Amino acid sequence: MANYLDSVPARLAGNTYNLDEEESHIEVNQELAKELNAGPLLERVCPAHVYSVAADGSVEVEYAACLECGTCLAVAPDGVLRWVYPRGSFGIMFREG
């Protein structure tokens, strides 16, 4: 049984995901992201480390790890992200809180 004092990575590891391998629920407008240098911001605010910035400045997305909290959408410059909840029965299945 997990203790509430466990580390964040340990608590996140307790969640399960039903991955939609056909359709990502996050799309990045790469040109706009590069132009506005949005990658470092997305990388910094995402609690699940879904975003990373590649050497060429593009934003890589590991959507399978997404917690669906919407933080990235709230802070991303307009037009950089297309973010929707995963299709029915896909996405994160929280085991805690």
PyMOL commands that set and color helices and strands:
alter all, ss='L'
color gray80, all
select helices_A, chain A and resi 8-13+30-36+39-45+63-65+71-75
alter helices_A, ss='H'
color red, helices_A
select strands_A, chain A and resi 16-18+26-28+51-53+59-61+81-83+91-93
alter strands_A, ss='S'
color yellow, strands_A
deselect
rebuild
show_as cartoon
